[in-house]
């Protein structure tokens, strides 16, 4: 079974297919984040979960895509940050 961590590691190692997958996934989530900013006008975006707190290429793709999809100049520099507790951001309730 291939897990996200394996694909991220392969991308970090320079595997072209993995880079394409990681970049595409970041761009896909980023476009949705940008849409949510346009609709909801939040003060910040906090991204949690396993892939949501992946650093490097995935995070860069996500943030760049989100910013590209934000229409308002006022919100283009909105803070987009990883959840403080990573995978455990939900609080264990």
PDB file of N, CA, C and O in Angstrom:
ATOM      1  N   UNK A   1       0.848  -1.169   0.000  1.00  0.00           N
ATOM      2  CA  UNK A   1       0.000   0.000   0.000  1.00  0.00           C
ATOM      3  C   UNK A   1       0.904   1.245   0.000  1.00  0.00           C
ATOM      4  O   UNK A   1       1.777   1.391   0.855  1.00  0.00           O
ATOM      5  N   UNK A   2       0.680   2.120  -0.956  1.00  0.00           N
ATOM      6  CA  UNK A   2       1.423   3.372  -1.002  1.00  0.00           C
ATOM      7  C   UNK A   2       0.666   4.413  -0.197  1.00  0.00           C
ATOM      8  O   UNK A   2      -0.527   4.639  -0.402  1.00  0.00           O
ATOM      9  N   UNK A   3       1.376   5.033   0.713  1.00  0.00           N
ATOM     10  CA  UNK A   3       0.787   6.056   1.568  1.00  0.00           C
ATOM     11  C   UNK A   3       1.326   7.412   1.143  1.00  0.00           C
ATOM     12  O   UNK A   3       2.332   7.508   0.439  1.00  0.00           O
ATOM     13  N   UNK A   4       0.644   8.449   1.581  1.00  0.00           N
ATOM     14  CA  UNK A   4       1.059   9.808   1.234  1.00  0.00           C
ATOM     15  C   UNK A   4       2.503  10.066   1.639  1.00  0.00           C
ATOM     16  O   UNK A   4       3.242  10.729   0.911  1.00  0.00           O
ATOM     17  N   UNK A   5       2.909   9.552   2.789  1.00  0.00           N
ATOM     18  CA  UNK A   5       4.274   9.775   3.263  1.00  0.00           C
ATOM     19  C   UNK A   5       5.293   9.213   2.270  1.00  0.00           C
ATOM     20  O   UNK A   5       6.368   9.786   2.096  1.00  0.00           O
ATOM     21  N   UNK A   6       4.963   8.100   1.623  1.00  0.00           N
ATOM     22  CA  UNK A   6       5.861   7.510   0.634  1.00  0.00           C
ATOM     23  C   UNK A   6       5.931   8.373  -0.624  1.00  0.00           C
ATOM     24  O   UNK A   6       7.005   8.555  -1.197  1.00  0.00           O
ATOM     25  N   UNK A   7       4.812   8.891  -1.041  1.00  0.00           N
ATOM     26  CA  UNK A   7       4.784   9.752  -2.228  1.00  0.00           C
ATOM     27  C   UNK A   7       5.530  11.055  -1.942  1.00  0.00           C
ATOM     28  O   UNK A   7       6.279  11.540  -2.791  1.00  0.00           O
ATOM     29  N   UNK A   8       5.329  11.622  -0.754  1.00  0.00           N
ATOM     30  CA  UNK A   8       6.049  12.840  -0.384  1.00  0.00           C
ATOM     31  C   UNK A   8       7.551  12.598  -0.351  1.00  0.00           C
ATOM     32  O   UNK A   8       8.325  13.440  -0.805  1.00  0.00           O
ATOM     33  N   UNK A   9       7.968  11.458   0.182  1.00  0.00           N
ATOM     34  CA  UNK A   9       9.394  11.129   0.234  1.00  0.00           C
ATOM     35  C   UNK A   9       9.961  10.952  -1.173  1.00  0.00           C
ATOM     36  O   UNK A   9      11.071  11.400  -1.462  1.00  0.00           O
ATOM     37  N   UNK A  10       9.205  10.305  -2.036  1.00  0.00           N
ATOM     38  CA  UNK A  10       9.659  10.128  -3.420  1.00  0.00           C
ATOM     39  C   UNK A  10       9.781  11.470  -4.134  1.00  0.00           C
ATOM     40  O   UNK A  10      10.719  11.684  -4.902  1.00  0.00           O
ATOM     41  N   UNK A  11       8.845  12.363  -3.884  1.00  0.00           N
ATOM     42  CA  UNK A  11       8.907  13.705  -4.482  1.00  0.00           C
ATOM     43  C   UNK A  11      10.128  14.447  -3.960  1.00  0.00           C
ATOM     44  O   UNK A  11      10.835  15.104  -4.726  1.00  0.00           O
ATOM     45  N   UNK A  12      10.374  14.346  -2.673  1.00  0.00           N
ATOM     46  CA  UNK A  12      11.547  14.990  -2.076  1.00  0.00           C
ATOM     47  C   UNK A  12      12.834  14.425  -2.683  1.00  0.00           C
ATOM     48  O   UNK A  12      13.836  15.131  -2.805  1.00  0.00           O
ATOM     49  N   UNK A  13      12.794  13.164  -3.054  1.00  0.00           N
ATOM     50  CA  UNK A  13      13.941  12.513  -3.671  1.00  0.00           C
ATOM     51  C   UNK A  13      14.086  12.791  -5.153  1.00  0.00           C
ATOM     52  O   UNK A  13      15.048  12.347  -5.778  1.00  0.00           O
ATOM     53  N   UNK A  14      13.127  13.533  -5.729  1.00  0.00           N
ATOM     54  CA  UNK A  14      13.241  13.925  -7.125  1.00  0.00           C
ATOM     55  C   UNK A  14      12.459  13.091  -8.125  1.00  0.00           C
ATOM     56  O   UNK A  14      12.596  13.305  -9.329  1.00  0.00           O
ATOM     57  N   UNK A  15      11.649  12.151  -7.671  1.00  0.00           N
ATOM     58  CA  UNK A  15      10.844  11.331  -8.581  1.00  0.00           C
ATOM     59  C   UNK A  15       9.827  12.210  -9.301  1.00  0.00           C
ATOM     60  O   UNK A  15       8.974  12.830  -8.666  1.00  0.00           O
ATOM     61  N   UNK A  16       9.919  12.261 -10.630  1.00  0.00           N
ATOM     62  CA  UNK A  16       9.086  13.169 -11.425  1.00  0.00           C
ATOM     63  C   UNK A  16       7.595  12.895 -11.262  1.00  0.00           C
ATOM     64  O   UNK A  16       6.802  13.831 -11.157  1.00  0.00           O
ATOM     65  N   UNK A  17       7.206  11.624 -11.240  1.00  0.00           N
ATOM     66  CA  UNK A  17       5.780  11.294 -11.081  1.00  0.00           C
ATOM     67  C   UNK A  17       5.274  11.723  -9.716  1.00  0.00           C
ATOM     68  O   UNK A  17       4.175  12.264  -9.599  1.00  0.00           O
ATOM     69  N   UNK A  18       6.069  11.483  -8.689  1.00  0.00           N
ATOM     70  CA  UNK A  18       5.677  11.868  -7.329  1.00  0.00           C
ATOM     71  C   UNK A  18       5.585  13.390  -7.215  1.00  0.00           C
ATOM     72  O   UNK A  18       4.671  13.909  -6.575  1.00  0.00           O
ATOM     73  N   UNK A  19       6.517  14.097  -7.825  1.00  0.00           N
ATOM     74  CA  UNK A  19       6.476  15.568  -7.813  1.00  0.00           C
ATOM     75  C   UNK A  19       5.188  16.062  -8.448  1.00  0.00           C
ATOM     76  O   UNK A  19       4.552  16.981  -7.932  1.00  0.00           O
ATOM     77  N   UNK A  20       4.800  15.461  -9.562  1.00  0.00           N
ATOM     78  CA  UNK A  20       3.566  15.849 -10.242  1.00  0.00           C
ATOM     79  C   UNK A  20       2.340  15.576  -9.365  1.00  0.00           C
ATOM     80  O   UNK A  20       1.419  16.391  -9.306  1.00  0.00           O
ATOM     81  N   UNK A  21       2.336  14.442  -8.696  1.00  0.00           N
ATOM     82  CA  UNK A  21       1.207  14.090  -7.817  1.00  0.00           C
ATOM     83  C   UNK A  21       1.123  15.057  -6.640  1.00  0.00           C
ATOM     84  O   UNK A  21       0.046  15.564  -6.327  1.00  0.00           O
ATOM     85  N   UNK A  22       2.251  15.312  -5.992  1.00  0.00           N
ATOM     86  CA  UNK A  22       2.276  16.185  -4.813  1.00  0.00           C
ATOM     87  C   UNK A  22       1.890  17.615  -5.197  1.00  0.00           C
ATOM     88  O   UNK A  22       1.098  18.258  -4.508  1.00  0.00           O
ATOM     89  N   UNK A  23       2.446  18.096  -6.283  1.00  0.00           N
ATOM     90  CA  UNK A  23       2.122  19.445  -6.747  1.00  0.00           C
ATOM     91  C   UNK A  23       0.645  19.554  -7.119  1.00  0.00           C
ATOM     92  O   UNK A  23      -0.022  20.524  -6.758  1.00  0.00           O
ATOM     93  N   UNK A  24       0.143  18.567  -7.833  1.00  0.00           N
ATOM     94  CA  UNK A  24      -1.271  18.575  -8.227  1.00  0.00           C
ATOM     95  C   UNK A  24      -2.205  18.537  -7.038  1.00  0.00           C
ATOM     96  O   UNK A  24      -3.233  19.215  -7.027  1.00  0.00           O
ATOM     97  N   UNK A  25      -1.852  17.744  -6.031  1.00  0.00           N
ATOM     98  CA  UNK A  25      -2.680  17.661  -4.826  1.00  0.00           C
ATOM     99  C   UNK A  25      -2.678  18.987  -4.068  1.00  0.00           C
ATOM    100  O   UNK A  25      -3.724  19.436  -3.598  1.00  0.00           O
ATOM    101  N   UNK A  26      -1.515  19.610  -3.951  1.00  0.00           N
ATOM    102  CA  UNK A  26      -1.436  20.911  -3.290  1.00  0.00           C
ATOM    103  C   UNK A  26      -2.218  21.973  -4.032  1.00  0.00           C
ATOM    104  O   UNK A  26      -2.907  22.792  -3.423  1.00  0.00           O
ATOM    105  N   UNK A  27      -2.109  21.956  -5.355  1.00  0.00           N
ATOM    106  CA  UNK A  27      -2.850  22.926  -6.161  1.00  0.00           C
ATOM    107  C   UNK A  27      -4.358  22.714  -6.053  1.00  0.00           C
ATOM    108  O   UNK A  27      -5.124  23.676  -6.008  1.00  0.00           O
ATOM    109  N   UNK A  28      -4.777  21.454  -6.011  1.00  0.00           N
ATOM    110  CA  UNK A  28      -6.212  21.163  -5.913  1.00  0.00           C
ATOM    111  C   UNK A  28      -6.783  21.679  -4.588  1.00  0.00           C
ATOM    112  O   UNK A  28      -7.821  22.340  -4.575  1.00  0.00           O
ATOM    113  N   UNK A  29      -6.110  21.380  -3.485  1.00  0.00           N
ATOM    114  CA  UNK A  29      -6.597  21.869  -2.195  1.00  0.00           C
ATOM    115  C   UNK A  29      -6.500  23.388  -2.131  1.00  0.00           C
ATOM    116  O   UNK A  29      -7.400  24.048  -1.611  1.00  0.00           O
ATOM    117  N   UNK A  30      -5.419  23.941  -2.653  1.00  0.00           N
ATOM    118  CA  UNK A  30      -5.236  25.389  -2.645  1.00  0.00           C
ATOM    119  C   UNK A  30      -6.339  26.122  -3.386  1.00  0.00           C
ATOM    120  O   UNK A  30      -6.780  27.185  -2.948  1.00  0.00           O
ATOM    121  N   UNK A  31      -6.788  25.571  -4.501  1.00  0.00           N
ATOM    122  CA  UNK A  31      -7.871  26.225  -5.241  1.00  0.00           C
ATOM    123  C   UNK A  31      -9.154  26.260  -4.419  1.00  0.00           C
ATOM    124  O   UNK A  31      -9.911  27.228  -4.479  1.00  0.00           O
ATOM    125  N   UNK A  32      -9.392  25.204  -3.654  1.00  0.00           N
ATOM    126  CA  UNK A  32     -10.586  25.167  -2.795  1.00  0.00           C
ATOM    127  C   UNK A  32     -10.442  26.125  -1.616  1.00  0.00           C
ATOM    128  O   UNK A  32     -11.412  26.767  -1.212  1.00  0.00           O
ATOM    129  N   UNK A  33      -9.244  26.221  -1.068  1.00  0.00           N
ATOM    130  CA  UNK A  33      -8.993  27.164   0.018  1.00  0.00           C
ATOM    131  C   UNK A  33      -9.227  28.584  -0.483  1.00  0.00           C
ATOM    132  O   UNK A  33      -9.866  29.389   0.194  1.00  0.00           O
ATOM    133  N   UNK A  34      -8.709  28.889  -1.672  1.00  0.00           N
ATOM    134  CA  UNK A  34      -8.924  30.216  -2.254  1.00  0.00           C
ATOM    135  C   UNK A  34     -10.402  30.520  -2.433  1.00  0.00           C
ATOM    136  O   UNK A  34     -10.841  31.638  -2.160  1.00  0.00           O
ATOM    137  N   UNK A  35     -11.175  29.543  -2.888  1.00  0.00           N
ATOM    138  CA  UNK A  35     -12.616  29.735  -3.063  1.00  0.00           C
ATOM    139  C   UNK A  35     -13.281  30.014  -1.721  1.00  0.00           C
ATOM    140  O   UNK A  35     -14.139  30.890  -1.615  1.00  0.00           O
ATOM    141  N   UNK A  36     -12.875  29.255  -0.685  1.00  0.00           N
ATOM    142  CA  UNK A  36     -13.456  29.484   0.638  1.00  0.00           C
ATOM    143  C   UNK A  36     -13.139  30.883   1.160  1.00  0.00           C
ATOM    144  O   UNK A  36     -13.984  31.518   1.792  1.00  0.00           O
ATOM    145  N   UNK A  37     -11.935  31.362   0.900  1.00  0.00           N
ATOM    146  CA  UNK A  37     -11.583  32.720   1.304  1.00  0.00           C
ATOM    147  C   UNK A  37     -12.494  33.716   0.604  1.00  0.00           C
ATOM    148  O   UNK A  37     -12.979  34.662   1.226  1.00  0.00           O
ATOM    149  N   UNK A  38     -12.727  33.509  -0.678  1.00  0.00           N
ATOM    150  CA  UNK A  38     -13.591  34.416  -1.445  1.00  0.00           C
ATOM    151  C   UNK A  38     -15.019  34.438  -0.924  1.00  0.00           C
ATOM    152  O   UNK A  38     -15.668  35.484  -0.915  1.00  0.00           O
ATOM    153  N   UNK A  39     -15.502  33.294  -0.494  1.00  0.00           N
ATOM    154  CA  UNK A  39     -16.888  33.176  -0.056  1.00  0.00           C
ATOM    155  C   UNK A  39     -17.082  33.582   1.404  1.00  0.00           C
ATOM    156  O   UNK A  39     -18.098  34.180   1.760  1.00  0.00           O
ATOM    157  N   UNK A  40     -16.102  33.253   2.244  1.00  0.00           N
ATOM    158  CA  UNK A  40     -16.299  33.429   3.682  1.00  0.00           C
ATOM    159  C   UNK A  40     -15.563  34.624   4.282  1.00  0.00           C
ATOM    160  O   UNK A  40     -15.930  35.070   5.370  1.00  0.00           O
ATOM    161  N   UNK A  41     -14.550  35.155   3.623  1.00  0.00           N
ATOM    162  CA  UNK A  41     -13.776  36.298   4.119  1.00  0.00           C
ATOM    163  C   UNK A  41     -13.233  36.070   5.532  1.00  0.00           C
ATOM    164  O   UNK A  41     -13.505  36.861   6.435  1.00  0.00           O
ATOM    165  N   UNK A  42     -12.451  34.969   5.730  1.00  0.00           N
ATOM    166  CA  UNK A  42     -11.918  34.681   7.060  1.00  0.00           C
ATOM    167  C   UNK A  42     -10.738  35.586   7.405  1.00  0.00           C
ATOM    168  O   UNK A  42     -10.205  36.288   6.546  1.00  0.00           O
ATOM    169  N   UNK A  43     -10.344  35.559   8.663  1.00  0.00           N
ATOM    170  CA  UNK A  43      -9.178  36.323   9.099  1.00  0.00           C
ATOM    171  C   UNK A  43      -7.879  35.562   8.901  1.00  0.00           C
ATOM    172  O   UNK A  43      -6.803  36.158   8.844  1.00  0.00           O
ATOM    173  N   UNK A  44      -7.983  34.230   8.795  1.00  0.00           N
ATOM    174  CA  UNK A  44      -6.814  33.371   8.577  1.00  0.00           C
ATOM    175  C   UNK A  44      -7.315  31.989   8.151  1.00  0.00           C
ATOM    176  O   UNK A  44      -8.483  31.649   8.344  1.00  0.00           O
ATOM    177  N   UNK A  45      -6.424  31.215   7.579  1.00  0.00           N
ATOM    178  CA  UNK A  45      -6.719  29.827   7.231  1.00  0.00           C
ATOM    179  C   UNK A  45      -5.746  28.950   8.001  1.00  0.00           C
ATOM    180  O   UNK A  45      -4.534  29.155   7.947  1.00  0.00           O
ATOM    181  N   UNK A  46      -6.289  27.964   8.725  1.00  0.00           N
ATOM    182  CA  UNK A  46      -5.473  27.000   9.452  1.00  0.00           C
ATOM    183  C   UNK A  46      -5.729  25.638   8.820  1.00  0.00           C
ATOM    184  O   UNK A  46      -6.864  25.165   8.776  1.00  0.00           O
ATOM    185  N   UNK A  47      -4.667  25.020   8.336  1.00  0.00           N
ATOM    186  CA  UNK A  47      -4.781  23.742   7.638  1.00  0.00           C
ATOM    187  C   UNK A  47      -4.230  22.647   8.538  1.00  0.00           C
ATOM    188  O   UNK A  47      -3.087  22.725   8.989  1.00  0.00           O
ATOM    189  N   UNK A  48      -5.046  21.622   8.802  1.00  0.00           N
ATOM    190  CA  UNK A  48      -4.625  20.523   9.655  1.00  0.00           C
ATOM    191  C   UNK A  48      -4.732  19.190   8.946  1.00  0.00           C
ATOM    192  O   UNK A  48      -4.997  19.131   7.745  1.00  0.00           O
ATOM    193  N   UNK A  49      -4.527  18.139   9.683  1.00  0.00           N
ATOM    194  CA  UNK A  49      -4.592  16.796   9.123  1.00  0.00           C
ATOM    195  C   UNK A  49      -3.251  16.340   8.590  1.00  0.00           C
ATOM    196  O   UNK A  49      -2.301  17.121   8.542  1.00  0.00           O
ATOM    197  N   UNK A  50      -3.167  15.097   8.194  1.00  0.00           N
ATOM    198  CA  UNK A  50      -1.914  14.514   7.733  1.00  0.00           C
ATOM    199  C   UNK A  50      -1.264  15.265   6.594  1.00  0.00           C
ATOM    200  O   UNK A  50      -0.160  15.787   6.753  1.00  0.00           O
ATOM    201  N   UNK A  51      -1.918  15.331   5.453  1.00  0.00           N
ATOM    202  CA  UNK A  51      -1.367  16.065   4.319  1.00  0.00           C
ATOM    203  C   UNK A  51      -1.456  17.561   4.521  1.00  0.00           C
ATOM    204  O   UNK A  51      -0.646  18.312   3.977  1.00  0.00           O
ATOM    205  N   UNK A  52      -2.416  17.996   5.285  1.00  0.00           N
ATOM    206  CA  UNK A  52      -2.593  19.421   5.496  1.00  0.00           C
ATOM    207  C   UNK A  52      -1.429  20.107   6.170  1.00  0.00           C
ATOM    208  O   UNK A  52      -1.275  21.323   6.061  1.00  0.00           O
ATOM    209  N   UNK A  53      -0.606  19.341   6.865  1.00  0.00           N
ATOM    210  CA  UNK A  53       0.550  19.931   7.531  1.00  0.00           C
ATOM    211  C   UNK A  53       1.869  19.443   6.922  1.00  0.00           C
ATOM    212  O   UNK A  53       2.933  19.623   7.514  1.00  0.00           O
ATOM    213  N   UNK A  54       1.796  18.828   5.744  1.00  0.00           N
ATOM    214  CA  UNK A  54       3.017  18.405   5.057  1.00  0.00           C
ATOM    215  C   UNK A  54       3.775  19.635   4.579  1.00  0.00           C
ATOM    216  O   UNK A  54       3.198  20.531   3.964  1.00  0.00           O
ATOM    217  N   UNK A  55       5.044  19.670   4.860  1.00  0.00           N
ATOM    218  CA  UNK A  55       5.844  20.831   4.466  1.00  0.00           C
ATOM    219  C   UNK A  55       6.412  20.630   3.062  1.00  0.00           C
ATOM    220  O   UNK A  55       6.121  19.638   2.394  1.00  0.00           O
ATOM    221  N   UNK A  56       7.217  21.581   2.636  1.00  0.00           N
ATOM    222  CA  UNK A  56       7.908  21.451   1.361  1.00  0.00           C
ATOM    223  C   UNK A  56       7.021  21.708   0.164  1.00  0.00           C
ATOM    224  O   UNK A  56       6.187  22.613   0.172  1.00  0.00           O
ATOM    225  N   UNK A  57       7.211  20.902  -0.861  1.00  0.00           N
ATOM    226  CA  UNK A  57       6.547  21.094  -2.149  1.00  0.00           C
ATOM    227  C   UNK A  57       5.021  21.116  -2.015  1.00  0.00           C
ATOM    228  O   UNK A  57       4.359  21.944  -2.642  1.00  0.00           O
ATOM    229  N   UNK A  58       4.463  20.220  -1.211  1.00  0.00           N
ATOM    230  CA  UNK A  58       3.006  20.185  -1.052  1.00  0.00           C
ATOM    231  C   UNK A  58       2.498  21.496  -0.461  1.00  0.00           C
ATOM    232  O   UNK A  58       1.558  22.092  -0.985  1.00  0.00           O
ATOM    233  N   UNK A  59       3.115  21.940   0.622  1.00  0.00           N
ATOM    234  CA  UNK A  59       2.676  23.166   1.285  1.00  0.00           C
ATOM    235  C   UNK A  59       2.833  24.370   0.363  1.00  0.00           C
ATOM    236  O   UNK A  59       1.936  25.208   0.271  1.00  0.00           O
ATOM    237  N   UNK A  60       3.972  24.454  -0.319  1.00  0.00           N
ATOM    238  CA  UNK A  60       4.213  25.558  -1.245  1.00  0.00           C
ATOM    239  C   UNK A  60       3.165  25.585  -2.358  1.00  0.00           C
ATOM    240  O   UNK A  60       2.659  26.650  -2.712  1.00  0.00           O
ATOM    241  N   UNK A  61       2.843  24.418  -2.906  1.00  0.00           N
ATOM    242  CA  UNK A  61       1.826  24.331  -3.959  1.00  0.00           C
ATOM    243  C   UNK A  61       0.459  24.762  -3.441  1.00  0.00           C
ATOM    244  O   UNK A  61      -0.269  25.490  -4.115  1.00  0.00           O
ATOM    245  N   UNK A  62       0.120  24.308  -2.246  1.00  0.00           N
ATOM    246  CA  UNK A  62      -1.166  24.653  -1.643  1.00  0.00           C
ATOM    247  C   UNK A  62      -1.280  26.166  -1.445  1.00  0.00           C
ATOM    248  O   UNK A  62      -2.268  26.772  -1.860  1.00  0.00           O
ATOM    249  N   UNK A  63      -0.285  26.769  -0.820  1.00  0.00           N
ATOM    250  CA  UNK A  63      -0.332  28.205  -0.524  1.00  0.00           C
ATOM    251  C   UNK A  63      -0.328  29.026  -1.814  1.00  0.00           C
ATOM    252  O   UNK A  63      -1.113  29.965  -1.950  1.00  0.00           O
ATOM    253  N   UNK A  64       0.545  28.682  -2.758  1.00  0.00           N
ATOM    254  CA  UNK A  64       0.596  29.431  -4.021  1.00  0.00           C
ATOM    255  C   UNK A  64      -0.712  29.333  -4.784  1.00  0.00           C
ATOM    256  O   UNK A  64      -1.183  30.320  -5.350  1.00  0.00           O
ATOM    257  N   UNK A  65      -1.298  28.147  -4.800  1.00  0.00           N
ATOM    258  CA  UNK A  65      -2.577  27.968  -5.487  1.00  0.00           C
ATOM    259  C   UNK A  65      -3.688  28.742  -4.786  1.00  0.00           C
ATOM    260  O   UNK A  65      -4.506  29.385  -5.444  1.00  0.00           O
ATOM    261  N   UNK A  66      -3.722  28.684  -3.460  1.00  0.00           N
ATOM    262  CA  UNK A  66      -4.747  29.425  -2.718  1.00  0.00           C
ATOM    263  C   UNK A  66      -4.645  30.910  -3.041  1.00  0.00           C
ATOM    264  O   UNK A  66      -5.651  31.556  -3.337  1.00  0.00           O
ATOM    265  N   UNK A  67      -3.442  31.447  -2.985  1.00  0.00           N
ATOM    266  CA  UNK A  67      -3.260  32.879  -3.260  1.00  0.00           C
ATOM    267  C   UNK A  67      -3.644  33.229  -4.697  1.00  0.00           C
ATOM    268  O   UNK A  67      -4.164  34.316  -4.951  1.00  0.00           O
ATOM    269  N   UNK A  68      -3.392  32.326  -5.629  1.00  0.00           N
ATOM    270  CA  UNK A  68      -3.754  32.563  -7.035  1.00  0.00           C
ATOM    271  C   UNK A  68      -5.262  32.581  -7.240  1.00  0.00           C
ATOM    272  O   UNK A  68      -5.756  33.184  -8.193  1.00  0.00           O
ATOM    273  N   UNK A  69      -6.000  31.914  -6.341  1.00  0.00           N
ATOM    274  CA  UNK A  69      -7.456  31.826  -6.482  1.00  0.00           C
ATOM    275  C   UNK A  69      -8.218  32.822  -5.606  1.00  0.00           C
ATOM    276  O   UNK A  69      -9.449  32.848  -5.632  1.00  0.00           O
ATOM    277  N   UNK A  70      -7.509  33.631  -4.840  1.00  0.00           N
ATOM    278  CA  UNK A  70      -8.165  34.654  -4.022  1.00  0.00           C
ATOM    279  C   UNK A  70      -8.369  35.893  -4.881  1.00  0.00           C
ATOM    280  O   UNK A  70      -7.415  36.434  -5.440  1.00  0.00           O
ATOM    281  N   UNK A  71      -9.615  36.339  -4.983  1.00  0.00           N
ATOM    282  CA  UNK A  71      -9.949  37.455  -5.871  1.00  0.00           C
ATOM    283  C   UNK A  71      -9.614  38.811  -5.278  1.00  0.00           C
ATOM    284  O   UNK A  71      -9.173  39.705  -6.001  1.00  0.00           O
ATOM    285  N   UNK A  72      -9.809  38.982  -4.003  1.00  0.00           N
ATOM    286  CA  UNK A  72      -9.678  40.280  -3.363  1.00  0.00           C
ATOM    287  C   UNK A  72      -8.220  40.612  -3.043  1.00  0.00           C
ATOM    288  O   UNK A  72      -7.506  39.801  -2.453  1.00  0.00           O
ATOM    289  N   UNK A  73      -7.791  41.795  -3.433  1.00  0.00           N
ATOM    290  CA  UNK A  73      -6.447  42.242  -3.081  1.00  0.00           C
ATOM    291  C   UNK A  73      -6.290  42.361  -1.569  1.00  0.00           C
ATOM    292  O   UNK A  73      -5.189  42.202  -1.042  1.00  0.00           O
ATOM    293  N   UNK A  74      -7.374  42.636  -0.881  1.00  0.00           N
ATOM    294  CA  UNK A  74      -7.333  42.771   0.575  1.00  0.00           C
ATOM    295  C   UNK A  74      -6.938  41.448   1.236  1.00  0.00           C
ATOM    296  O   UNK A  74      -6.238  41.441   2.249  1.00  0.00           O
ATOM    297  N   UNK A  75      -7.385  40.338   0.663  1.00  0.00           N
ATOM    298  CA  UNK A  75      -7.148  39.026   1.266  1.00  0.00           C
ATOM    299  C   UNK A  75      -5.959  38.266   0.685  1.00  0.00           C
ATOM    300  O   UNK A  75      -5.674  37.153   1.126  1.00  0.00           O
ATOM    301  N   UNK A  76      -5.271  38.833  -0.281  1.00  0.00           N
ATOM    302  CA  UNK A  76      -4.209  38.064  -0.948  1.00  0.00           C
ATOM    303  C   UNK A  76      -3.054  37.715  -0.014  1.00  0.00           C
ATOM    304  O   UNK A  76      -2.339  36.746  -0.267  1.00  0.00           O
ATOM    305  N   UNK A  77      -2.855  38.472   1.048  1.00  0.00           N
ATOM    306  CA  UNK A  77      -1.799  38.167   2.014  1.00  0.00           C
ATOM    307  C   UNK A  77      -2.338  37.543   3.302  1.00  0.00           C
ATOM    308  O   UNK A  77      -1.656  37.539   4.327  1.00  0.00           O
ATOM    309  N   UNK A  78      -3.550  37.021   3.247  1.00  0.00           N
ATOM    310  CA  UNK A  78      -4.182  36.369   4.392  1.00  0.00           C
ATOM    311  C   UNK A  78      -3.255  35.287   4.958  1.00  0.00           C
ATOM    312  O   UNK A  78      -2.675  34.523   4.187  1.00  0.00           O
ATOM    313  N   UNK A  79      -3.104  35.204   6.265  1.00  0.00           N
ATOM    314  CA  UNK A  79      -2.265  34.139   6.836  1.00  0.00           C
ATOM    315  C   UNK A  79      -2.838  32.755   6.517  1.00  0.00           C
ATOM    316  O   UNK A  79      -4.014  32.484   6.763  1.00  0.00           O
ATOM    317  N   UNK A  80      -1.994  31.897   5.972  1.00  0.00           N
ATOM    318  CA  UNK A  80      -2.331  30.493   5.730  1.00  0.00           C
ATOM    319  C   UNK A  80      -1.272  29.707   6.485  1.00  0.00           C
ATOM    320  O   UNK A  80      -0.100  29.708   6.109  1.00  0.00           O
ATOM    321  N   UNK A  81      -1.692  29.034   7.554  1.00  0.00           N
ATOM    322  CA  UNK A  81      -0.733  28.406   8.462  1.00  0.00           C
ATOM    323  C   UNK A  81      -1.104  26.954   8.741  1.00  0.00           C
ATOM    324  O   UNK A  81      -2.277  26.587   8.676  1.00  0.00           O
ATOM    325  N   UNK A  82      -0.102  26.124   9.052  1.00  0.00           N
ATOM    326  CA  UNK A  82      -0.403  24.743   9.455  1.00  0.00           C
ATOM    327  C   UNK A  82      -0.947  24.718  10.879  1.00  0.00           C
ATOM    328  O   UNK A  82      -0.594  25.561  11.704  1.00  0.00           O
ATOM    329  N   UNK A  83      -1.798  23.754  11.154  1.00  0.00           N
ATOM    330  CA  UNK A  83      -2.358  23.596  12.496  1.00  0.00           C
ATOM    331  C   UNK A  83      -1.236  23.336  13.498  1.00  0.00           C
ATOM    332  O   UNK A  83      -0.296  22.593  13.215  1.00  0.00           O
ATOM    333  N   UNK A  84      -1.343  23.938  14.637  1.00  0.00           N
ATOM    334  CA  UNK A  84      -0.328  23.825  15.675  1.00  0.00           C
ATOM    335  C   UNK A  84      -0.094  22.377  16.099  1.00  0.00           C
ATOM    336  O   UNK A  84       1.040  21.986  16.375  1.00  0.00           O
ATOM    337  N   UNK A  85      -1.161  21.583  16.150  1.00  0.00           N
ATOM    338  CA  UNK A  85      -1.049  20.205  16.620  1.00  0.00           C
ATOM    339  C   UNK A  85      -1.082  19.181  15.495  1.00  0.00           C
ATOM    340  O   UNK A  85      -1.297  17.995  15.741  1.00  0.00           O
ATOM    341  N   UNK A  86      -0.870  19.634  14.259  1.00  0.00           N
ATOM    342  CA  UNK A  86      -0.764  18.712  13.126  1.00  0.00           C
ATOM    343  C   UNK A  86      -1.955  17.810  12.958  1.00  0.00           C
ATOM    344  O   UNK A  86      -3.090  18.271  12.838  1.00  0.00           O
ATOM    345  N   UNK A  87      -1.688  16.494  12.950  1.00  0.00           N
ATOM    346  CA  UNK A  87      -2.746  15.491  12.771  1.00  0.00           C
ATOM    347  C   UNK A  87      -3.750  15.505  13.903  1.00  0.00           C
ATOM    348  O   UNK A  87      -4.896  15.093  13.724  1.00  0.00           O
ATOM    349  N   UNK A  88      -3.329  15.979  15.075  1.00  0.00           N
ATOM    350  CA  UNK A  88      -4.180  15.941  16.257  1.00  0.00           C
ATOM    351  C   UNK A  88      -4.928  17.263  16.471  1.00  0.00           C
ATOM    352  O   UNK A  88      -5.390  17.542  17.578  1.00  0.00           O
ATOM    353  N   UNK A  89      -5.046  18.064  15.431  1.00  0.00           N
ATOM    354  CA  UNK A  89      -5.667  19.386  15.560  1.00  0.00           C
ATOM    355  C   UNK A  89      -7.138  19.301  15.962  1.00  0.00           C
ATOM    356  O   UNK A  89      -7.685  20.268  16.492  1.00  0.00           O
ATOM    357  N   UNK A  90      -7.771  18.186  15.725  1.00  0.00           N
ATOM    358  CA  UNK A  90      -9.201  18.051  16.037  1.00  0.00           C
ATOM    359  C   UNK A  90      -9.447  18.006  17.534  1.00  0.00           C
ATOM    360  O   UNK A  90     -10.582  18.211  17.964  1.00  0.00           O
ATOM    361  N   UNK A  91      -8.442  17.748  18.336  1.00  0.00           N
ATOM    362  CA  UNK A  91      -8.586  17.830  19.784  1.00  0.00           C
ATOM    363  C   UNK A  91      -8.943  16.528  20.489  1.00  0.00           C
ATOM    364  O   UNK A  91      -9.029  16.501  21.717  1.00  0.00           O
ATOM    365  N   UNK A  92      -9.151  15.459  19.744  1.00  0.00           N
ATOM    366  CA  UNK A  92      -9.411  14.170  20.385  1.00  0.00           C
ATOM    367  C   UNK A  92     -10.771  14.037  21.035  1.00  0.00           C
ATOM    368  O   UNK A  92     -10.964  13.169  21.887  1.00  0.00           O
ATOM    369  N   UNK A  93     -11.723  14.882  20.651  1.00  0.00           N
ATOM    370  CA  UNK A  93     -13.051  14.833  21.247  1.00  0.00           C
ATOM    371  C   UNK A  93     -13.826  13.676  20.681  1.00  0.00           C
ATOM    372  O   UNK A  93     -14.978  13.460  21.058  1.00  0.00           O
TER     373      UNK A  93
END
